Amino acid sequence: MHIVVLSGGLSPERDVSLRSGRRVAEALRASAPDWEISERDIDANLLDHLASIAPECVIPLVHGSAGEDGAILDVLRCLQVAYVGSAPDSCRLAFDKTVAKALVRRAGLETPESISLPHSTFRELGAGGIITALVTKLGLPLMIKPTRGGSALGASVVHRAEDIPAALVGAFAYCDVALIERFIIGTEVAVGIIDTGTGPRALPAVEIQPDSGFYDYAARYTAGTTEFFVPARLDEATTEAAAQVAVAAHTALGLRDWSRADMIIDTHGVPWFLEVNVAPGMTETSLVPQALSAANIDMGDIMRELVNAAIARQ
Amino acid sequence: MVPVTGPGNRLDPWINAYASRARGMTASEIRALFAVASRPEVVSLAGGMPYVSALNLDALADTVSDLVRNQGAYALQYGSGQGDITLRDQIGEVMAEVGINAHPDDIVVTTGSQMALDLVTRVFCDPGDAVFVEAPSYVGALGVFRAYECTVIHVPMDDQGLQPGALDEAITAARLRGLRPKMIYTIPSFHNPAGITQGPARRHEILSVAQRNGLLLLEDDPYGLLGFDDVGFGDKPPRAIRADDADGVVYLGSFSKTIASGLRVGWAVAPHGVREKLVLAAEAAVLCPSNYAQMTISSYLSTQPWRQQIKVFTETYRERRDALLNALDQHMPVGTTWTTPAGGFYSWLTLPEGLDATAMLPRAIAALVAYVPGTGFYVDGSGRQHMRLSYCYPEPDRITEGVRRLAGVIEDELQLSHTFGTSHTLTRPEGPATPAPDLQ
């Protein structure tokens, strides 16, 4: 059986994606030594390559746009190739943070109040007035980030109104629409979801404590600069609530196979949904591998199960 | 919340064991973006990669084949810490082109001139010692100086390069601050990244400042033979500063730009006492430079028309420089300026007021064009309004297309700047702690 791990692409998360792909491929080779596992970048020869080797299944680990917005998955669907992960339409809903927040709010989950605005609105209406209105409506501090994208690229926490323009410019460097969100003070937690066909189940919550105070790109990918607690230091009820939020978000967005929900647990123990990842990072410092390890689940074994489920679904 | 007795996991059991100099070695958004720049869809005006395809690769293959077949037992063995004597003789011949008359005993062959830079700093600088560099300066040098915990002091340049008056003042000011000035690092010919060349008079003035202050002058000259235009030396390559002072100057040379960067062969020419220490330091670091790489270079120099090959490189780079300058003239918005290099690989571009090249990089990568933001060439976060454009590697039509894309990105950024009246500043300074290949 031939399995292709897709990684790389042209997004700013290319390097992260390549490392995720390499790690998953190695784990799968160890778990399924009789399978042929190859790693492949996204380029103009990809379709010819897939046609020539006719893989039984593809594992897309391309982060950022094209990878997580469903586009590549639509192509795989056209090619009638089985793949691990959510359906393209669900990915589109999940990848846009504004849409995802609206859908999980409808499902009854708490998510911080926010407003999403394109650069053109600031240009046409004047930035000063809008920023004043944003602060009046949402208060300070604020989280400002691109509506589409990951790894905290272009994301900033803003404590003063005069810093908002620079934060918006930073977000617009990665995406034409910025999400301006009320910043919830609390404990940052990520909960991975795995579904091998028996329904979504939550992995142990990972608590994140970056030394810098902000889980930015450097804090995510420089080993040693962030302290993780797995399972998170939560009481039983809060742990259960966090798991329920992750499962509910996974379900509300129509996701399948795997996902990772990021949330903040406020000082009252309430989990606030922030965003969900349909192709979670699987690097040495990523969160889902830590959760799998805490749950005594071998990464290669679980990937093998997900591959088998994807093939059966096809 | 449930209190937990033990600490969390930092995913690096050595986190508390690292030396303080490793503190700045972190993942960065800029490096993440450069991972995309290597893709063929992206026109990279970032990397300073020599166009090695211009070499006669068939002839080089024969050279390598003969070398292994006939002298393999020696070429694949350890060698001398100072470097192969035949190659050192030939390096003397190469350096004669820039006016240097050096004895082979004064030459130390290194693994690229980057290693020579490291050795000189290791031998001369204690933590805190002041090193004076151009503003901006070569990112690889800044990385070395930072690794040895030097205090790096940038000195302004003008259209003739490093300003002697400002250099003198900076040295005096450093002494008044209680710092110990140790050396001046300069790239006099076809500067990386500024694309500026010091004329003859300027070189003498800088040498005088060094001599008057009793400081070592570290002359880095990887591009000296790659000139297009006369910069005051007639039809000859710019005369090295070392040609006029054998005792006060350490000269760094390289075959990376004139033959092949992948062979990693460079050298230092140093006064006798310094040379002794450089050899000992080199042996401690790598035992010896690669015999195989040295002998490949040596065979190439003795069997191939290397002066003619340098002309081929120079003509290639001149054509690409012209493509870059023409495209910049044609496409860049008002308020953008750039230097006109008379040789080498780079032009230094200044953005319109208020724009930030670091903040703009994600937008540029999305538009499939890459450059190196100016901040990489300073130790203090300066240079945001600047970028380095490299024309050595892409074909001329790709350069034109890359500049067209870049101009569009700058126009968009001007709109953002007009809307918000500001640029984004990354929360972490993007320093040169760990140079990437794209930054060389």
Interface residues (C-beta under 8 A of the other chain):
Chain A: L10 S11 P12 E13 R14 D15 V16 L18 D43 H119 F122 R123 A127 S151 L153 G154 S156 P165 A166 A167 L168 V169 G170 F172 A173 Y174 T187 E207 Q209 S212 F214 D216 Y217 A218 R220 Y221 T222 A223 G224 T225 T226 E227 F228 F229 V230 R233 L234 D235 E236 T238 G269 E284 T285 Q290
Chain B: M1 V2 P3 V4 P7 G8 N9 R10 L11 D12 W14 I15 M25 T26 A27 S28 E29 R31 A32 L33 A35 V36 R39 P40 E41 V42 A359 M360 L361 P362 R363 I365 A366 L368 Q415 L416 S417 H418 T419 F420 G421 T422 S423 H424 T425 L426 T427 R428
